[in-house]
Amino acid sequence: MVKGAAVEGSKRKRASAGEKPAKRHRSSSEESEDPNAKILLLEQGILESKKNYNDITVLLSTASEYENDEPESLLAAVALCRVFVRLLAQRSLTIKKSLSEKEAVVVSWLKDQLFQYKSLLMNLLRQDELAVTALTLSMRLLKAEGEFLHSNEEYLFPTAFLEDIVKAVLLSDNEDIRHAYIEDFAEQFDDIRYFTFKSVKNLIERLADNVESGDLFDRAFALVSALDGVPESADDLDDFYVPQPQKKAHPLRSVSQHKKQGQEAWLALIGIVNSKDERKRLLEITSSIIAPWFTKPELLADFLSNCYNAGGSMSLLALSGVFYLIQQRNLDYPSFYPKLYSLLDRDILHSKHRSRFFRLLDTFLASTHLPASMVASFLKRLSRLALNAPPSAIAFVIPWIYNLLKRHPTCTFMIHRVIGDPKEKQNIKDRGFEDPFVEDETNPTETRAIDSCLWELVQLQSHYHPNIATIAKIMSEQFTKQSYNMEDFLDHTYASLLDAELGKDVKKAPVIEFQIPKRIFLPHDDPIANPDSLVVRLWDFGGKA
C-alpha cells in the first residue's frame, strides 16, 4: 500500500467548521448502493487523483470474486484495464531519474499492482465463460505496455507477458479462446505471430516433461498450423500490434528472422512427436504450411526421410514433402525414384490414399528429361498391377498411362512391339513369348521394361466390367487426344461406376427368361424318386459324394 496516499486518505482536515469536506470518489456508505456505479466511481477517482491509488486494491479484490460468480467482478476487471492503460499512457509506471524517493516508491507499488492484475487475467483466461473477454483485456494491456512502459526510445516488446498469454491459450480446453487468439491477433499482426512462434518453442521445451505429450502436441499443432502467412519480402511486414521498431536492422523487420522463429517452433513440435497419427498430421501439411517456414530445409529432411523410408501410408504422405525439398530447395535425394517405384505394390491400388498418390506421381513423372527406361518401368509395373486391381482403380490407371505415353513418346512402341529379327520370331513360335520385364528388380532403370510390351492392357479390354473394357480400348486406337483430365477418373468408386452403368440409356432390351420356373429340379431329378441321381448327389452339400 502507498503510505502517502493512505495518510492523506485517512486524515482529511476542514478549513473551518462551516466548510464542507472536499468531494472524493471512494467506496463509502453515503455513495450509491449500485455496485456497478461504485466501480465506475472508483475508476474515475483513481484516474483523477494520485490520492485514490489505494482504490486499485479495492478493484482487484472485487475482480477476484469471479469464482463466486459475482456479476461486478468482470466489470472491475474491465475498469482495471482502463486504469492501467491510462496510467501507462501517462508514464505513471515508468521510473525516471528525476523522480523523488517517495515518487519512486509509488511507481514501484503501481508496478506490483499491475503484476497482480496480470495474474488475475491469467486466471480469468482459464474460465470458460470469461476467457475471451480476459484475452481481449490482456492483449489491450500488452499493447499499452509495449508502447508506453519503457522510458527511452529503444523498442521493447513485452515477450514475457505474451508468453504467459500463449501458455494460457495453449493449455486451455476452450476452443473459443484459441480461435479468438489466432483470428484476432496472431494471424492479423506480424509481431504477435513472431513472438507467438517464439513462445510456443519455449513452452514446448518447458512443458514437455509436465504435460502429456499427446495433449501438448494437439494443442500446439492447432495453434501453430493456423499461422500459415509466410512473409515473402520486407514489404509484407507492415501490420504491427505494438508500434514497429524504427531501426531497419531490427529482427522484427527481417523476413529471415520471421521464418527462423517459425522454423524453430515447428522443430520443437516435431521433437515431441510420438505416434504414427501425429506424424501423419504433420506430413499432410508439410509442403503447404511447414516447409515454407524453413530457411534450412536440411533440418526438415531427416524427419521426411525417416517417414518416407517407413513404407506404407507413411511413405505416401511423405512424398509431397520430400519432392518439395528436391524441387524447391535443391535437396539431394538420389534414391527418390527407386523408393517411389517400390511403393507400387499390390496394396497401392486398394489404398484410401491412392488418388492423392497418383496426383503426386503425375507430378513426379512430368519432366521430359527422365530416362525412358525408368518411365517404362513405371508404365509396366502399373499395367501389371491393373490386372488384379479393382475397377475403380483401373478406371484411372489406363488414362494415366495414356497421358504418360503422350508425354514420353519414346515409350509408345511398348504398345505394339514388332519383332524384326527372324530368329527371335521363330523362338517365340517354338517356345512362346517370354516377357523380359524383371518384376523383382528394385531399381527402375534396371527392370528391362523398355524391352517389354504392355500386353496387360490388351487383357483389360476383355474385363468383366463393361466400363473398364471400354476405357481399355483407347490404347488400341490412334493417339489423337492430347491428354485426359485425370480429375475425371481419380475419385471413382464401386458406387460411382455402378451408378454410371445403371444410368445408361438402354437402346435394346436384353433377352431374359420369359417365365421364371417354380422349381429347380426336373421331374426325373426328384430326390425321393431318384436318390442316386447325379444332380441330387451334387446338390446335397451335407451328404457324402
Disulfide bonds with the S-S distance in Angstrom:
none
